[in-house]
Amino acid sequence: MVDDSSLLDLVRDKSSDQKSEYLAGGTALMSSLFEYGNGKRFLDIANYVPSGISTKDGGVEIGAMATFSSIISSSLVPDAVRKASSFMASSTLRNMATIGGNVALMRDDSFLVPVLSAMGAKAHVLSENGDEWMSIPEYSKVRGDLLILSFFIPSGNADVAISRRSSHMHSVLNVAFGKDGIAAAVKGTGLVFPGEKAVFSSDMSGSKEYKEYLFKTLSEELLENVKNEN
Ligand SMILES: Cc1cc2nc3c(=O)[nH]c(=O)nc-3n(C[C@H](O)[C@H](O)[C@H](O)COP(=O)(O)OP(=O)(O)OC[C@H]3O[C@@H](n4cnc5c(N)ncnc54)[C@H](O)[C@@H]3O)c2cc1C
């Protein structure tokens, strides 16, 4: 149970003011400042939300304020999650961007949502009613003012792959395979959680047929890699 009054104050503050945003690494918020930052109030969560990485119940717990760089350099974090974190091409972004911010955004080119979903990770979240653990697909449906405190990743084989036209471009497809199945981020159509059917559409990142082909070949490759890990 979370009884830290500073954390609860943050959640209440956010719920009472719809123009407020939790500020973590600031990479997404700051880059969109000119678009929608006008009138926004930022609630700095850096001093309240954990950033540590530790082993727990046969898996690993990662504080929501852990940066991509700290995840990549931690030997406690499963290889697939470290690999997915290294897909963020800029070292400046990797040093600032947090796992909590990445999951909260639920972007259609998310680096971490597919791998966390495929591995059956859970998010520890806090609302005005208290704290609870939920799966990543569950969190995606209820996000709102929830403050993510940490993630628990159970152990298990997994692998991830990304497809993009050049190293610094947004990904067309980001696919992961783990104990819960296949998950993906598909540019233009959104996130695909384990057990869901992938939907593709044509846009400037590629045709529907191109994305279907990538999804099929990358999924087959990942299945083979994970099978060979055993
Ligand atoms: C040039 C550029 C390219 C990018 N490319 C990609 C990309 O290809 N794929 C991708 O996935 N991302 C990309 N990003 C987006 C972003 O940098 C990352 O997703 C990053 O992980 C966001 O984390 P942050 O800590 O900087 O979040 P912030 O910018 O601080 O916050 C982002 C959002 O998350 C919310 N939030 C943050 N922490 C929490 C928390 N603990 N609980 C609840 N809500 C929270 C905030 O309220 C805010 O709405 C890119 C950003 C830039 C600037």
The ligand as an ORCA input file, in Angstrom:
! r2SCAN-3c Opt
* xyz 0 1
  C      12.688     13.729    -31.362
  C      11.867     12.754    -30.559
  C      11.628     11.488    -31.082
  C      10.881     10.548    -30.334
  N      10.686      9.333    -30.867
  C       9.982      8.404    -30.169
  C       9.719      7.113    -30.718
  O      10.075      6.819    -31.863
  N       9.075      6.214    -29.949
  C       8.636      6.521    -28.696
  O       8.073      5.669    -28.023
  N       8.826      7.740    -28.175
  C       9.471      8.684    -28.878
  N       9.639      9.943    -28.378
  C       8.806     10.348    -27.205
  C       9.446     10.387    -25.858
  O      10.706     10.946    -25.858
  C       9.577      9.062    -25.147
  O       8.467      8.245    -25.379
  C       9.857      9.211    -23.671
  O      10.007      7.924    -23.118
  C       8.893     10.018    -22.847
  O       9.382     10.006    -21.512
  P       9.624     11.328    -20.679
  O      10.121     10.860    -19.362
  O      10.495     12.294    -21.404
  O       8.133     11.881    -20.590
  P       7.587     13.381    -20.428
  O       7.844     14.154    -21.674
  O       8.029     13.971    -19.141
  O       6.024     13.053    -20.301
  C       5.303     12.497    -21.384
  C       3.860     12.184    -20.949
  O       3.866     11.100    -20.039
  C       3.213     11.447    -18.824
  N       3.978     10.789    -17.752
  C       5.318     10.827    -17.564
  N       5.677     10.067    -16.514
  C       4.524      9.540    -16.016
  C       4.225      8.652    -14.921
  N       5.185      8.153    -14.131
  N       2.942      8.318    -14.719
  C       1.943      8.788    -15.520
  N       2.150      9.623    -16.560
  C       3.433      9.994    -16.816
  C       3.272     12.961    -18.766
  O       2.201     13.492    -18.011
  C       3.180     13.337    -20.241
  O       1.817     13.366    -20.658
  C      10.371     10.898    -29.078
  C      10.601     12.184    -28.574
  C      11.347     13.098    -29.292
  C      11.602     14.464    -28.706
*
